[in-house]
Amino acid sequence: MIPRGLSAAVLSVFALAAGIPLGNEMVQIVFSVIIFSVISSTLVAFILREKTTAKKQTQNPVNPAPTAE
């Protein structure tokens, strides 16, 4: 999940520069969606990394308890 939004941002700025009605609102919406997608993909990546790290630690403990013989 890689956030991509540079092309959408550029196209929305072109629409604003061309004088399209409501162009300013469109730019604000596009940039809001881009920021939301970047933040959400970062959070999802962090959560998935934490889950996989926790799962690996429970399967292969780093310091297993010594066995009494």
Backbone torsions as a table, in degrees:
resi	resn	phi	psi	omega
1	MET	NA	98.1	179.1
2	ILE	-111.6	121.8	179.1
3	PRO	-70.2	134.9	178.3
4	ARG	-131.7	133.7	-179.1
5	GLY	-161.1	3.1	-176.9
6	LEU	-63.5	-42.1	-179.3
7	SER	-66.6	-38.9	177.4
8	ALA	-64.9	-39.0	178.9
9	ALA	-64.9	-43.8	-179.6
10	VAL	-64.7	-43.7	179.8
11	LEU	-65.0	-36.5	178.7
12	SER	-69.2	-35.0	176.7
13	VAL	-68.7	-36.7	175.0
14	PHE	-60.4	-42.1	179.0
15	ALA	-63.7	-38.7	177.6
16	LEU	-65.7	-42.8	-179.5
17	ALA	-67.3	-29.0	-179.8
18	ALA	-78.3	-8.5	177.8
19	GLY	82.9	23.0	178.9
20	ILE	-65.7	135.7	177.6
21	PRO	-57.8	141.8	-177.6
22	LEU	63.1	23.2	179.1
23	GLY	-64.8	-36.9	179.4
24	ASN	-64.3	-41.3	178.3
25	GLU	-65.5	-38.1	178.9
26	MET	-63.6	-41.5	178.5
27	VAL	-62.3	-43.0	179.8
28	GLN	-63.6	-41.2	179.0
29	ILE	-65.9	-45.0	-178.6
30	VAL	-62.5	-45.5	-180.0
31	PHE	-66.9	-34.5	176.2
32	SER	-64.7	-42.3	178.6
33	VAL	-64.9	-39.8	179.0
34	ILE	-63.1	-47.0	-179.8
35	ILE	-63.7	-42.6	178.3
36	PHE	-61.2	-41.8	-178.9
37	SER	-68.4	-36.0	177.5
38	VAL	-66.0	-46.3	-179.3
39	ILE	-65.5	-44.4	-178.2
40	SER	-67.1	-39.3	178.8
41	SER	-68.5	-33.8	175.7
42	THR	-65.5	-44.2	178.8
43	LEU	-64.2	-42.2	179.2
44	VAL	-63.7	-42.1	178.6
45	ALA	-63.0	-41.2	178.7
46	PHE	-64.3	-44.5	-179.7
47	ILE	-63.9	-44.1	179.5
48	LEU	-64.7	-37.7	177.8
49	ARG	-64.6	-41.5	179.1
50	GLU	-64.8	-40.4	179.9
51	LYS	-66.3	-43.6	-178.8
52	THR	-70.2	-34.5	177.6
53	THR	-66.6	-42.5	178.9
54	ALA	-65.3	-38.5	179.7
55	LYS	-66.3	-41.4	179.1
56	LYS	-65.4	-37.3	-179.1
57	GLN	-69.0	-33.0	178.8
58	THR	-76.9	-28.4	178.9
59	GLN	-79.5	-39.6	-178.5
60	ASN	-129.3	86.4	-179.7
61	PRO	-64.8	143.2	-177.4
62	VAL	-70.8	-46.9	-179.5
63	ASN	-118.9	85.6	-179.0
64	PRO	-68.6	151.8	-179.9
65	ALA	-66.7	139.0	179.3
66	PRO	-67.3	144.9	-179.8
67	THR	-91.1	138.8	178.1
68	ALA	-86.1	131.4	-179.1
69	GLU	-111.2	NA	NA
